[in-house]
Amino acid sequence: MAADRFSSVALVLLLTCCVAVPAAAAGDALTHIHFYFHEVQAGAPNATVVVVASLHKNASTFGDVGVFDNALREGPDPASRLIGRAQGVGVHASLDESSGLTAINFVFSDYGEYSGSTLATLGRLSLSGPSERSIVGGTGKLRFARGYMTSKLLSSKGASIVVVFDMYFTLAH
């Protein structure tokens, strides 16, 4: 009986050591970037989002899928410097229509040292307030990025919306 208990404890310890993911080292720098997402809704001239699947004949949006290629800008003004694109997909994934699921690649074309790099994100978008989603990876100078982002609707005028983004992440060494 004691030998069985010892074997079980040893197996648990061995598995814990083998599958443990090291936490970020205390010296890893947390990087913060800040920018604005500019979207022109489907149906408007120069739309940057389109609904590609909708099976409903009623007012519900549950299950709808949209694809987007939105401008990333340095500021909230649509004339501010273009720094990249937010390319992804959004799914209306809650029955009460209060939230959705997004998968977004943030492609930086003119953003200093991050030009030519991307950040990949995934998570829940709240339609009623600020959202927090995961940064699950990146490419180029942002390879192996891990962290989170926050977003909040800044303005909605006609068919255009502006969302402010703050991203916080570390990079693997």
Summary of the structure (lengths in Angstrom):
residues: 173
radius of gyration: 20.6
end to end distance: 45.5
largest distance: 74.8
contacts: 463
relative contact order: 0.18
helix: 14%
strand: 50%
